[in-house]
């Protein structure tokens, strides 16, 4: 009796048990990671709420606002990662778009840090370092690549949806 290569082979009970155990373990770990990410995001949000006051009272408004934006963007990154973990727990296929968005937020955070450094440096000496200008150029290219990737992913998803509706 020949078995068709298209038919899945039957697994032994030991294999089935091992697979169930691994899937259960993965779900427990993903749940713990999701909870920790949301707790971290909540802690950052509380910290950000406490940092709003110094923006209005400080002489260094640019520096305080940059710290505020940096923490807000970090909070958004944690929430996006937690959302991706939540999708994995729901059994949805792992999607690239949330990771691209997290990368985009991270690059924007880095650009903010470099820009604030330029503002502070220009107040002191008036010249920007060539290395940080090069880094800004590279980061701008990375942003462009992330945005193009997100647009292409969304177009591809909308085409798939249209194809399914046509069937």
N, C-alpha and C positions, 0 to 999 in steps of 0.2 A: 504494500500500500504506500503510494507516494504522497507526500505532503506538499501542497502548493506553497511556493515561496510567498504568496500573497496572504496566506492564512497565518495568523499569529500562532506561535507554538505555545503549547500548554505549559504553564509554569508549575513547578513542584510546590507543595504547601510551604516548604521552608523559604523558597524564593518569594512567595506571596507575603509571608510574614515579615521577611526582611524589608520588602518594599513598603509595606504598611508602616513598619516601625520608622523607616527613614523619612517617609512622607510626614508622619506625625511629628517627628523630631524637627523637621524643617519648619513646620507650621508653628511649633512652640517657639523656636528660635526667632522666626520672623515676627511673631506676636510680641516677644520680649523687646526686639529691636524697635518695632513700631511704637510701643509704649515709651521706651526710653527717648526716642526721637521727639514724641509729643511732649514729654515731660521737659526735655531740654528746650524745646521751642517755647513752652509756657514760662520756664524760668527766664529765658531771654526776653520774652515779652514783658515780664514784670520788671526786669532790669532796664529795659528801654523806657518803660513808663516812668521810672524814677529818674532817667536821664533827660527827660523833656524839660524839666525846670532849669537846669544849668544853661540850656540854649538861650533862654531869655535873660539870664542874669550875668552871663560870662562876658568878658571883654573879647574872648576868642570865639566869636559866633561861628566862624567857618570851621574851626577845629571841632567844636562841640556838635555842630550839625553833621559833620562828617562821621563822627563817632556814632551819632544817632542813626544815620543812614546805614552805616556799616552793620550795626546790630540788627536793624530792621531787615536788611538783606540776608544776613546770616539766619535770622528767624525764618524768612521765606524759604531758604535753602533746606532747613530742617523740616519744614512742613511739606515741601515737595518730596523730599526723600521718604517721609513718613507716609505720604499719599501713595507713593510707588510701592512701598511695603504692603500697604493696605490692599492695593490692587492684586498683589501677588497672593495675599491671603484669601482673597475672594476667588482665586482660581483663574483670574484673567491672565492673558498672555502678557509677559513682560514687555513693556513698551519702551521705546527709545526716547520718546519726546520728553517725559519728565526728567530724564537724566540730562538731556540737552538744555532744558530750562535751568536746571541746577547749575550746569556749567556756565551758562550765560550769566546767571546771577553772580557766580563766583568771579567771572571775568570783570563784570561791572564793579564789583567790590574792589578788585585790584586796581582798576582804573581810578576809582575814587581815592584810594590811598595814595597812588602816584600823583594825582592831580593836587591833592592837599599838600603833598610834599613840595610840589612846584610852587604853589601859592606861598607857602612859608619860606621857601628858598628865595623866591623873587622879592619878598619883603626884605630879606637880608642882603643878598648879593646881586640879584637881578638876572642870573644866568641859570639855565637848566642843564643838567648833565646829559651828554649824548646817549649814555646807556639807558636812562629812564625814557628819553624820547624814542629810542629804538624799541624799548619794551612797550610803550604806548602804541607804536605802529603795529607791532606783532599782535598785541591784544585786540586792536581794531580789526585786524584780519581774522582773528579767532572769532570775534563777535559776528563778523560777516559770514563766516563758515557755519556757525551755529544757527544763525537766522535762516540762511539758505537751506540748511538741513531740516529745520522745523517746517519751513514752507513746503519743501518737497515731500516730507512725511505727511503733512496735512492734505496735500493734493493727491497723494497716493491713496490715502484713506478715503477721501471723498470719491475717487474713481472706483474703489472697491465697493463702496456703498451703492454707487450708481449701478455698477455691474450686477450686484445682488438684487437690487430692485427691478432691474430689467428682466431678470430670470423669473 
